[in-house]
Amino acid sequence: MSAEKRTHPLTRGDAPDRAPRPRVLVLRALGLGDLLTAVPALRALRRGLPGYEVVLAAPERLADAAEATGLVDRLLPASAQARAVPAELAWDGPAPDVAVDLHGNGPPSHLLLQRLRPARLFAYAHPDTPGIAGPSWRADEHERHRWCRLLDWYGIPADPRELWIPPPTAVSPAPGAVVVHPGADAAARRWPRERFAAVAQALHRSGHEVVVTAGAGEGPSARQVAAEAGLAPDAVVGGACDVPFGLLAALVDRARCVIVGDTGLAHLASALATPSVVLFGPVAPRLWGPPARARHRVLWHPDGDDSPRPGDAHGPLPDERLLRITVEEVVEAVRDLPEPDLRKAAGRPLVPEGSW
């Protein structure tokens, strides 16, 4: 079976009477937030390798989000448990002209791509893969900057500020609402449900429409948040399965703001220039936080050692630093946010102005 048949086309492929385009295969087999933090690097590849077909190796559930970036031509389904490297890639066509490791910095992802025999491989250096002469890995570096620095080293200029994605075309089911997202992949990054409910209740009582979003399997918790906040049952969006990306993007794009932990929806708010309040615990916002803009408020109460990773981001209990954030802080942060861009309120696309 060819790579064409195993991949999911996101745009129209090559015409039958034309020679195949050169291809760049990008490995980023992680979650939504990981995809969105890689947008500046993907944008740089699109600009720096004109005429190349961009194939993204990522979980199949991210196909719509990848298409929405406008930077990916095909998705090659690839995933693994937790944040591990996939065991293999279902690619058996001609070798990629370029392979780019945006997944990690170790031999598992390097060797996975090397087995495809790409003409060029862009990756960070590691002593166990001495054949790769890439730049040195830095542990204390923002995720957007990390992958842009990798491409810069290989001669492809990349700007970590270029994190925007095109505005969605779908209609928001709740324009102007405050979007509350209590979920996260790990308990360590989940602020307590009852605190989210208290915030939602306070904002609802002050006149805001409040919507609670939920990913697959998060429905019971989201419904409890809505019930404790005094919201109607239809205030919950999603839960049985992931919210379709087009609907989720439209909801976030037209929201008054988003209240969320360190998870994918925070990065979606950043990519769409929607005001946000983001709650951090086990990992410092300087590694995964939103851009330093007035529209974003970061809440974090670290220890005195200034460690970038003071806790376990995948731990089974809410991180102690996350628990230091109070309901009152979050409500006050929402009230201090600037209004969303007037062009968005008027229904006109928000044209990027160099960066978010």
C-alpha positions as CSV (number, residue, x, y, z in Angstrom):
1,M,0.0,0.0,0.0
2,S,1.4,3.4,-0.9
3,A,1.9,6.3,1.4
4,E,-0.8,8.1,-0.6
5,K,-3.4,5.5,0.4
6,R,-2.3,5.5,4.0
7,T,-2.4,9.2,4.5
8,H,-5.4,11.5,4.8
9,P,-5.4,14.2,2.2
10,L,-6.2,17.6,3.7
11,T,-6.1,19.5,0.4
12,R,-6.3,18.3,-3.2
13,G,-3.3,16.2,-4.2
14,D,-1.0,16.3,-7.2
15,A,-2.7,16.1,-10.6
16,P,-2.3,12.7,-12.3
17,D,-0.3,14.2,-15.2
18,R,2.2,16.0,-13.0
19,A,5.3,14.6,-11.3
20,P,5.0,14.1,-7.5
21,R,6.0,17.1,-5.4
22,P,8.9,16.7,-3.0
23,R,7.7,15.8,0.4
24,V,8.6,16.9,4.0
25,L,7.5,14.5,6.7
26,V,7.0,16.2,10.1
27,L,6.7,14.0,13.2
28,R,4.5,15.5,15.9
29,A,2.5,12.5,17.1
30,L,1.1,14.2,20.3
31,G,-2.0,16.3,21.3
32,L,-3.8,19.4,20.2
33,G,-1.7,21.8,22.2
34,D,1.4,20.2,20.8
35,L,0.2,20.7,17.3
36,L,-0.7,24.4,17.9
37,T,2.7,25.1,19.5
38,A,4.3,23.7,16.4
39,V,2.4,26.1,14.1
40,P,5.2,28.7,13.8
41,A,7.6,25.8,12.8
42,L,5.1,24.5,10.3
43,R,4.6,28.0,8.9
44,A,8.4,28.3,8.5
45,L,8.6,25.0,6.7
46,R,5.8,26.0,4.3
47,R,7.6,29.2,3.6
48,G,11.1,27.8,3.5
49,L,10.4,24.8,1.4
50,P,8.0,26.2,-1.3
51,G,6.5,23.6,-3.5
52,Y,6.9,20.8,-1.0
53,E,4.0,18.6,0.2
54,V,3.8,18.8,4.0
55,V,2.9,15.5,5.6
56,L,2.3,15.5,9.3
57,A,2.6,12.3,11.3
58,A,0.1,12.8,14.1
59,P,-3.0,11.2,15.7
60,E,-5.9,10.8,13.3
61,R,-8.2,12.8,15.6
62,L,-6.1,15.9,14.8
63,A,-6.9,15.8,11.1
64,D,-9.4,18.6,11.2
65,A,-7.2,20.8,13.4
66,A,-4.2,20.1,11.1
67,E,-6.3,21.1,8.1
68,A,-7.5,24.3,9.9
69,T,-3.9,25.5,10.2
70,G,-3.6,25.8,6.5
71,L,-0.1,24.5,6.7
72,V,-0.5,20.7,6.3
73,D,-1.3,18.9,3.1
74,R,-1.7,15.3,4.4
75,L,-2.0,13.6,7.8
76,L,-0.2,10.3,8.3
77,P,-2.0,8.7,11.3
78,A,0.5,8.0,14.1
79,S,0.2,7.8,17.8
80,A,1.4,6.1,21.0
81,Q,0.4,5.8,24.6
82,A,1.0,8.9,26.8
83,R,3.7,10.9,25.0
84,A,5.8,8.0,23.7
85,V,7.2,7.8,20.2
86,P,5.1,5.7,17.8
87,A,6.6,2.2,17.2
88,E,6.4,2.7,13.4
89,L,5.1,4.9,10.7
90,A,2.9,3.5,7.9
91,W,5.0,5.1,5.2
92,D,6.1,2.7,2.4
93,G,6.3,5.0,-0.6
94,P,9.4,6.9,-1.8
95,A,11.6,8.1,1.0
96,P,10.8,11.6,2.2
97,D,12.9,14.4,0.8
98,V,13.1,16.0,4.2
99,A,12.1,14.6,7.6
100,V,11.7,16.8,10.6
101,D,11.6,15.6,14.2
102,L,9.3,17.9,16.2
103,H,8.4,15.1,18.6
104,G,11.4,15.0,21.0
105,N,15.1,14.9,21.3
106,G,16.1,11.3,21.8
107,P,17.0,8.2,19.8
108,P,13.4,6.7,19.6
109,S,12.1,9.6,17.4
110,H,15.4,10.0,15.5
111,L,15.7,6.4,14.6
112,L,12.0,6.2,13.6
113,L,12.6,8.8,11.0
114,Q,16.0,7.5,10.0
115,R,14.5,4.1,9.1
116,L,12.6,5.9,6.3
117,R,16.0,7.0,4.8
118,P,15.1,10.7,4.2
119,A,17.4,12.7,2.0
120,R,17.7,15.2,4.9
121,L,16.8,14.9,8.6
122,F,16.3,17.9,10.8
123,A,16.6,17.0,14.5
124,Y,18.3,18.0,17.7
125,A,21.7,16.4,18.4
126,H,21.9,13.5,20.9
127,P,25.0,11.5,21.9
128,D,23.3,8.2,21.0
129,T,22.6,9.3,17.4
130,P,25.9,10.8,16.5
131,G,25.1,10.9,12.8
132,I,22.7,13.8,13.4
133,A,24.6,17.1,13.6
134,G,21.8,19.2,14.9
135,P,21.7,21.9,17.6
136,S,21.9,21.2,21.3
137,W,18.7,20.6,23.2
138,R,17.8,23.1,26.0
139,A,15.5,21.9,28.8
140,D,14.4,25.4,29.8
141,E,12.9,26.7,26.6
142,H,9.4,27.6,25.5
143,E,8.0,24.9,23.2
144,R,7.3,27.4,20.3
145,H,10.9,28.7,20.5
146,R,12.4,25.2,20.7
147,W,11.2,24.1,17.3
148,C,11.8,27.4,15.6
149,R,15.4,27.3,16.9
150,L,15.8,23.9,15.4
151,L,14.7,25.1,11.9
152,D,16.8,28.2,12.2
153,W,19.9,26.0,12.8
154,Y,19.1,24.2,9.5
155,G,18.8,27.4,7.6
156,I,15.0,27.9,7.6
157,P,14.1,31.1,9.4
158,A,11.3,30.6,11.9
159,D,9.5,33.1,14.1
160,P,7.9,31.8,17.3
161,R,5.5,34.7,17.3
162,E,3.7,33.4,14.2
163,L,1.4,31.2,16.1
164,W,-1.9,32.3,14.6
165,I,-4.2,30.1,12.6
166,P,-6.9,31.3,10.1
167,P,-10.2,32.3,11.7
168,P,-12.8,29.5,11.5
169,T,-15.7,29.7,9.1
170,A,-18.2,27.9,11.3
171,V,-20.8,29.9,13.3
172,S,-20.3,30.0,17.1
173,P,-23.1,28.4,19.1
174,A,-22.6,31.0,21.9
175,P,-20.9,34.2,20.6
176,G,-19.7,36.4,23.5
177,A,-19.8,33.6,26.1
178,V,-17.1,32.9,28.7
179,V,-15.8,29.4,27.9
180,V,-14.8,27.3,30.9
181,H,-12.8,24.2,30.3
182,P,-12.2,22.2,33.4
183,G,-10.4,19.2,31.8
184,A,-6.8,18.3,31.1
185,D,-5.0,15.1,30.2
186,A,-3.5,14.6,33.6
187,A,-4.9,15.3,37.1
188,A,-1.8,17.3,38.0
189,R,-3.0,20.0,35.6
190,R,-6.7,19.9,36.6
191,W,-7.9,22.7,38.9
192,P,-10.6,21.3,41.2
193,R,-14.0,20.9,39.7
194,E,-15.7,22.7,42.5
195,R,-13.5,25.8,42.0
196,F,-14.3,25.9,38.3
197,A,-18.0,25.7,39.3
198,A,-17.6,28.6,41.7
199,V,-16.0,30.7,39.0
200,A,-18.7,29.9,36.5
201,Q,-21.4,30.7,39.0
202,A,-19.9,34.1,39.9
203,L,-19.5,35.0,36.3
204,H,-23.0,33.8,35.4
205,R,-24.5,35.8,38.3
206,S,-22.7,38.9,37.1
207,G,-24.4,38.6,33.7
208,H,-22.0,36.5,31.5
209,E,-23.2,33.6,29.4
210,V,-21.0,30.7,30.4
211,V,-20.3,27.6,28.4
212,V,-18.5,24.5,29.8
213,T,-16.5,22.5,27.2
214,A,-15.5,18.9,27.6
215,G,-13.4,16.5,25.6
216,A,-14.0,12.8,25.2
217,G,-14.8,11.2,28.5
218,E,-15.0,14.5,30.4
219,G,-18.8,14.8,30.2
220,P,-19.6,13.8,33.8
221,S,-17.2,16.3,35.3
222,A,-18.3,19.1,32.9
223,R,-22.0,18.4,33.7
224,Q,-21.2,18.6,37.4
225,V,-19.5,21.9,37.0
226,A,-22.5,23.3,35.1
227,A,-25.0,21.9,37.7
228,E,-23.0,23.3,40.7
229,A,-22.8,26.7,38.9
230,G,-26.5,26.8,38.3
231,L,-26.2,26.6,34.5
232,A,-28.6,24.9,32.2
233,P,-27.7,21.4,31.0
234,D,-27.3,22.7,27.4
235,A,-24.4,24.9,28.6
236,V,-22.1,21.9,28.3
237,V,-20.6,21.4,24.9
238,G,-19.0,18.0,24.2
239,G,-18.2,15.2,26.6
240,A,-19.3,12.0,25.0
241,C,-16.6,12.6,22.4
242,D,-14.3,15.4,21.4
243,V,-16.0,18.6,20.2
244,P,-15.6,18.7,16.4
245,F,-12.6,21.0,15.8
246,G,-14.5,23.5,13.6
247,L,-17.2,24.0,16.2
248,L,-14.7,24.2,19.0
249,A,-12.6,26.8,17.1
250,A,-15.7,28.9,16.3
251,L,-16.8,28.8,20.0
252,V,-13.3,29.9,21.2
253,D,-12.8,32.5,18.4
254,R,-16.0,34.3,19.3
255,A,-15.8,33.9,23.1
256,R,-15.5,36.7,25.6
257,C,-12.6,34.7,27.0
258,V,-11.5,31.2,27.9
259,I,-10.7,30.0,31.4
260,V,-8.5,26.9,31.2
261,G,-5.6,25.0,32.6
262,D,-2.4,24.1,30.9
263,T,-3.9,22.1,28.1
264,G,-4.8,22.3,24.4
265,L,-7.7,24.8,24.6
266,A,-5.3,27.4,26.1
267,H,-3.2,27.1,22.9
268,L,-6.3,27.4,20.7
269,A,-7.2,30.7,22.5
270,S,-3.7,31.9,21.8
271,A,-3.8,30.9,18.1
272,L,-7.1,32.7,17.6
273,A,-6.2,35.8,19.7
274,T,-9.0,35.2,22.1
275,P,-8.5,36.6,25.7
276,S,-7.7,33.8,28.2
277,V,-7.0,33.1,31.8
278,V,-4.6,30.1,32.0
279,L,-3.9,28.2,35.3
280,F,-0.5,26.7,35.7
281,G,0.8,24.2,38.3
282,P,3.5,21.6,37.7
283,V,5.1,23.3,34.7
284,A,6.2,26.9,34.5
285,P,4.3,29.1,32.0
286,R,7.6,30.1,30.5
287,L,7.7,26.7,28.9
288,W,4.1,26.3,27.7
289,G,2.4,29.6,28.4
290,P,0.5,32.1,26.1
291,P,2.3,35.0,24.4
292,A,3.0,38.0,26.7
293,R,0.0,40.0,25.6
294,A,-2.6,41.9,27.6
295,R,-5.3,39.6,26.3
296,H,-3.8,36.7,28.3
297,R,-3.6,36.3,32.1
298,V,-1.3,33.6,33.5
299,L,-1.9,32.5,37.1
300,W,0.9,30.6,38.8
301,H,2.3,30.4,42.3
302,P,5.7,28.7,42.1
303,D,8.1,27.8,44.8
304,G,11.1,29.9,45.5
305,D,13.6,27.9,43.4
306,D,12.3,29.1,40.0
307,S,12.4,25.6,38.6
308,P,10.8,25.3,35.1
309,R,9.3,21.9,36.1
310,P,8.7,21.9,39.8
311,G,6.1,19.2,39.6
312,D,5.0,16.1,37.6
313,A,2.9,17.3,34.7
314,H,1.4,13.8,34.4
315,G,0.9,13.2,38.1
316,P,-2.3,11.6,39.6
317,L,-3.2,14.5,41.9
318,P,-3.7,18.2,41.4
319,D,-0.3,19.9,41.7
320,E,0.2,21.9,44.9
321,R,1.1,25.1,43.0
322,L,-2.2,24.7,41.0
323,L,-4.1,24.5,44.3
324,R,-2.7,27.8,45.4
325,I,-4.8,29.6,42.8
326,T,-8.0,30.9,44.3
327,V,-11.5,31.3,42.9
328,E,-11.3,35.0,43.6
329,E,-8.1,35.4,41.6
330,V,-9.6,33.8,38.6
331,V,-12.8,35.9,38.7
332,E,-10.7,39.1,39.1
333,A,-8.4,38.1,36.2
334,V,-11.5,37.6,33.9
335,R,-12.8,41.0,34.9
336,D,-9.4,42.6,34.1
337,L,-9.2,41.2,30.6
338,P,-9.5,43.6,27.6
339,E,-12.5,43.2,25.3
340,P,-12.0,40.9,22.3
341,D,-10.9,42.5,19.1
342,L,-13.7,44.6,17.6
343,R,-13.1,43.1,14.2
344,K,-14.0,39.7,15.6
345,A,-17.2,41.1,17.2
346,A,-18.2,42.6,13.9
347,G,-17.8,39.2,12.2
348,R,-14.8,40.2,10.1
349,P,-11.7,38.0,9.9
350,L,-8.9,39.1,12.1
351,V,-5.9,39.7,9.8
352,P,-2.6,38.8,11.3
353,E,-0.3,41.8,11.9
354,G,3.0,40.0,12.0
355,S,2.3,38.1,15.2
356,W,-0.1,37.6,18.0
